Amino acid sequence: MTPTALSVSLAVLASLGTGVGLGVAIAPNGAAKALEAQREAIAELNAGNQALIAEVNAVALLDAERETAIATALTNVPPQCIPELGGDPMSPECAWSWCVRTGETDKQRCEVGKLTDYLIKRYEAKAACPDVE
């Protein structure tokens, strides 16, 4: 339940309680009717709160499913290899990320050190000459 819904619920309950208290103090003969009205109001409020909780839970489940799908996709393929994320499947960055992730590429042992050295030299060259690809 959101803080706003909780605050509204508590305010309604407090106002109902105050109203019932005043009703009993002013007209003791109408206490039974006031208590019945309060019981009905509380039942309606409870039904509304249950509906709100169900709706919030449904939205939370949809968000969790979406986040799980994204996480699964990103763990299956490294982001450096996904074109939609700005990666390139044929790039050294992709080869390096596969190497780091699996420890091997094309059923051969991957030497992360050589790829790392190559990538560092490549980035240094780009930093020295940013216009050259």
N, C-alpha and C positions, 0 to 999 in steps of 0.2 A: 504494500500500500504506500502510495506516495505521501510525502509530508503534507501536501495540500489537502489530499483526500482525508487524511487522518485529522487534520486541524478542523476541516469542515464537519466531519463526523462528531468530533468532541464538542464543537460549538453547538451543533444541533442537539446533542444529548444534554448539554448544560442548559440550553434554553428550554428544552422540554421539561427538565427537572425543575427549573425555576417556575415555569408555568403551572406545573402540577402543584408545586408547593403553595403558590399564591391561590390557586383554585381551591385547594383544601382549606387554607386559612380563611378565605372569604366565604365560601359556601360549603360547609362540611357535608351537606346532603348530596352535593354533586361530586363527591370524591370518587365514587365508583365509576361514574362516566368519565371523569378525568383520567383515572388509572387505565380504563379500557382504551381511551384515545391514545394515551402514552404507549401502551403495549402495542397498539397497531402501528404507531409511528416508528417505534423501535424495530418492529418486524419489517416494515418497508425499508428502513435505513439499512438493516442487516442484509436484506435481499439485494439492495443496490451495491453494498460493499462487496458481497460475494460475486456479483456480476463484474465489478471493477477488477477484482483480484483475478478472475478468470481471463479477462481481456489482457491484463498486464502480463500474466503468465504466458498467454499465447504469443504475444509480441516478443517476449524474452526467449521463447523457444525458437522462433523464426530467426532472431538475431544469432543465437547460438549455432543453429544449423548453418547459416551463411558463413559465420566465422570458421566453423569446422571445415566447410568445403574449401574456403580460401587457404586455410592452413595446410590442408591435404594436398592441394594443387601445388603450393609452394615447396612442400617437402618432397614431392615427387620429382620435380624439375627445379634446379637452382634458378633463382631470378635472373642471373646473368645470361641464361640461355633462352629466356622467354622474350620474344620480340615485342609483345604488348607492354612489357615493363621496361623497354629500352635496351634489352639484351640482344645478343647475336649468337645463335647456336654454333656458328663457325669461328667465333672469336677465341683468343687465348684466355680471356677471362672466363668463358664458359668451360673450356678445358680445365682450367685451374680449379674452378668451383666443383666440377665433377670429380676431379682428382682428390680434392680435400674431402668431399662428401663420401666418396666410395672407397678411396684408396687405390683405385685402379681404373684404367680406361682401356677399352678394347681387349679385355682379358689379359692385359699386361700390367705389370706394376708401374704405377705412375710415380714419377720422381717430382714431388712437389717443389723441392728446392730449385730445380732448374727452371720450372715454370715461374716460380716466384721471382727468381733473378731476372728472367726475361721480362716479366711484367713491370718490375721496378725500373729496368733500363728503358722500357717503352714509355712509362710515365715521366721519367726524367727527360727523355727526348721530347715529349710533348710539352713539358713545362718550358724547355729551352726554346722550342719553336712551336708555338701553339697553332700556327697556320698550316703546318705540315701534318698530314694524316699518317 
